[in-house]
């Protein structure tokens, strides 16, 4: 097979007498071992659970054990995900989950797999299908919602808080999506928050302690402190005092109906439902991640230093932050007007 496809080589000798008869059972044990390795590396239970679910769905779509997956299987499954309307970032997540598990197999289980199943491992994710699923619908190709659009959506959520039959759920939704936007959090950052992570007395604005920030470069979760800007402290104080006590007891800051943690997929699905209730046109709809990009863009447009935005979002590299920033079409003109106004004001000052 050409490229990076997986090569299947028949074992030279007879199969071992203690070889597992059930490939599915062996793969399940490998997944458990992979989870244990992630615990050892410091990943949060939420991250591990989400990643395992994504991995299992990808393998089910492939229809064969991980060591039998070919590059054509990866092409086919990613194509099916695209046809189902999944975004480029979601498709990347599926491939990334599989690739991480396959790397674990190659490092820890390659000899055992070859002895038991006669398969010599070769990574089926190559330079072609690793990039093929990044299409024109990549989040970076579509600008984030404007400040006016975001404010219009929040106005709709405030109205729901005042009129909703279930006040607590409407209040939770309002506080959750305001937090995603003003603090620039990922959905998984927000669902991992505890009430104790909201520190109103830390710094001039109060801060959110993101204890399970996204890992990078093989590290474990990367914690960070995010200030409660744009009166987010007032919103969260109201939420903690008036809304959270009406929801099921538990440690989670934004719980589900049973008091447990919301799944990050629920955050996305809930937002889609709220946008539908709002009556938003397709062009005016956005994802939780788009709110994070809007946070970066709107702060940059109003003059916040790019390094400060990088630290706020928890990026390793400032280049990543720059890709999140999508200024408006009139950004250059607006910056020019501000510069000219400041210059003229300086000239008009008396000597």
N, C-alpha and C positions, 0 to 999 in steps of 0.2 A: 504494500500500500504506500502511495507517495505521500510526501509531506510529513506532518506530525501525527499521522494516524496510528492507532494502536495496532501492533503486530501480534498475531496469535501464532504461537509456535508450539507444536506438539511436543510433549515431554518425551525425552529420549528413553527413559526407563519406565517400568510399570508404576502405576499410581500407588501411593503409600496406603497401607492398610487402614491407617487412622485418618485418612483424608475425609473432611466433612462431606456428607452426602448432599447437604442442602446449601447451595450457594447463598440463598436468601438469609439463612441463619448465620452463615459466616459473615456476610456483609453487615448484618445487624450488630454482630459482635464488634466489627471494625468501627462502626459508627459510635458505639458505646466507648470504645477505646479513644476515638477521636475526641469525643466530648470530654473524657477525662483529661486529655492533653490540654484542651482549652481551659478547663478549670485550673490546671497547674500553671497556665500562662496568665491567669488573672482575669479572664473574660467573665462578664456578669452572666447570671443565669438567664436573663432576658435575651442577651446577645446569642448565647449558646442555643437557647430554645428556638429563637427565630431562624438562626442559621441552619439548624437541624431540619426544621420544617421545610425550608426552601430546598435544601439538599434532597430530602426524601421525595419531594414533588418532582424535582428534576430527574432523579433516577427512575421514578415511576413512569415519567414520560419517555425516557430512553427505552424502557422495557427490557433491560438486561442489567446484570451486575456492573458495578463501576469499572471493573477490570476488563469488561468486554465492550465498553463504550468506544465507538470509533468517532473520527472527526465528522463523518457523515451524520452520525447520530446527533452530535452537537449542533450541526447545521440545521438538521430537521427540527429539533426541539426548539431552538431559538426562533426558527421561522414560524413555528406554531404559536409561540408566545407573541410574536409580532402580529400574526393574523388575528389573535384573540384581543388585540388592542392594548397590550401591555406596553408601558413606556420603555424607552431605551435604558433608563436607570434601573428599572425592575428587571429587565433582561440581563443587564450586566450583573445584577445581584445573583441571579440564578447560576450564571456561568462561574462567577466568583466563588459561590458556595461549593460547586462541584470541583473547581480547580483546587481549592484548599484541601478538600477531602482526598482528592487524587494525590496531591503532594504528600499527604500523610501516609497513604498506602505505599507510595514509592519509597518513602523513607523507612517505614516500619514493617511493612507486610509484603514487600516485593518477592522475597525468597519463598515465603510461605504460599503465596498465590501461585507462583510458578510451579512449586512442587505439588500443590493440591489440584490445580485446575489447568496446568500446562500453558499458562498465559504469561508472556513476558511483557511487563508494563512499559508503555510509551504514552506520553501525555497526548490525549486527543484534542486538546485545546491548543491550536497553533496560531501563527501570526495572521492567518486568514480568517478563521471563524472567531478569533478573539476580538477582532475589530469589526467584523461584518455586521454584528447586531447593533452597532452604534449608528443609528439612522438620522434622518433630518429632523426627527422629533426629539432629539437629545435636548435635555433641559436648557443647555446653554444656547440653543438656537432660537428659543422662544423667550422674549423678554419677560421679566417678572411683572406682576401686577403693579400698576402705578400707585402712588401714595393715595390718590383720590379713590381709586378702585378699592384698595384695602380699607380705607375709612368708610366707604359705602357699605362694604360687607360687615364691618363691625357695628355700624349703625343698625343694620338688619338684626344682628345678634342681640344688641341691646334691647331692641323692640321685642324680640322673642323672650328675653328675660322678664320683661314687664307683663307679657301676655300669655306665656306658655303655661300649659296645664301642669307640667312638672317643673317647678321653678329650679330645683337643685340641678337637674340635668342641663337645663338651658344656661344656668350660671356657670356650671363646669365647662361647657363648651366655649362660652365667652372668654373665661379666664385662660383656658388651654390655648386657644388660637391667638389670643393677644400675647401670650407668653412665647409661642413659636415665633411670632413676628418681631416683638420688641427685643427679645433676648437672642434671636437668631438660632434657636435650638432645632436640632433634628427631632423627628417624631420619636425615635428611640431614646433620645436624651430626655424628652419630656415625660414619657411613660415610666422611666426609671426613677423619677424624682419622688422623694418622700416629703411629707410636710416639714420635717426637720431640716430639709435642704433649703428652705426659704428663710434667709437671714436678714430681717428687716433692720437690724441695728449694725450692720457691717458696711462701712464706707458711707459716703454722703447720700447714696440713693438706696442702700440695701443691695444685697447680692443673692443670686441663685447659685447654689453649689452643684455643679454638674459632676457627679462623682463617677459616672460611667460614660465619659466621652468616647467617641469612636477611636478605636485603636488604629495605628499606622505603623508601617515598616516592621511588622512582627511584634510590636509591643503589646502590652495589655491595655486595658481601658485608660484613657488619659483624662484625669479630672481637671476642671477649670472653674474659675469664679466669673460669673457674668453679672454686671451691674443691672439693676432694675431701672432702665432708662424710660423716658417718655411717660412718666407716671405709672409705670408698671407696678411700682411698689404700692400705690393706692389701690390698683385693681386687685392685686394679690392679697392685700390686707382685707379688703372687702370679701374676697373669696374665702379666705381662711376663717374669718369671723362669722359671716352670714350664710355662706353656701356649703362649705365643706362639712359642717356639723349635721347637715340634712342628708348627706350621703352615707352609705354604709361605712362603719368604722374600719379603720385599718391604717397602715403607714403610708400608703400611696397618696401622693398629692392629688392626682387626677384618677380616681378609681372607676372601675366599671360598675355595672349594676349589682354585682355580688360583693363588692368591696376589694376585689383584686386589682391588678394592674391592667390598664388598657393595653391591647396589642397595638403595635405601630400600624398594622394594617387597618385596625379599627379607626385610628386617627385619620387615615386617608379616606376610608369609606364614609366616616361620619362627615368629613368636610365635603365630600362629593354630595352627600344627602342634603346638607345645609345649603349648598350652592343651588341645588335643584329646587329646594323650597323657596329660595330667594328669587328664583326665576331667571338666573343668570344665563346669558347666551353662551354658546360653546367657547367663543373667543374670550369671554370674561371669566372663565373658570380657571382654577389654579389648584396646585397640589400643596401639601404641607411643606415640601422642599422649596417650592416657589416662594413661600412666605420667608423662608430663610434667605433666599437670594434677594428678595425684596428688602429685607433688613440690611443686607450688605450694600445694596445699590442706593437706597434712600439715605443711609448714613453717609455714604461717600459723597452723594450729591449735595448734601448740606455742609460738607467740609470736615467730616470726621477723618482723622488720619488713617491711612490704609493699614498701618501696623496695628493700630487699636482695633480695627475691624477684624484683622487676622486673629488677634488674641481673643476677641469676643466669640468668634465662630469656632475657635479651636483648631485652626489649620496648622499643619507642619510648615508649609511653604507659603510665602506671600504670593507666589504665582498662582496658587490655588484660589486665594482670595480674589485676585484680579479677574479670574474667570467667572467669579460669582457676580462681579459688578457689571451691570448693563445700563449705563446712563441713558437718559431720555434723548430723543432726537434733537432737542434744543439745548443739550447740556453745554456745548461749546459756547453758544450765544449767551446763555445765562451766566456762565463763568466770566465771559468777556464783560458783560454789563456790570457784574459785581466788582471786577477789577477796575473798570473805568470809574465807577461810582466811588470806590475807595480812594482812587488817585485824585479825583476832583475834590473830594471832601478834604483831603490833605492840603491841596493847593489853596482852598478857601480859608484855612485856619490862619488867624492873624499871627504875624511874626512876633 
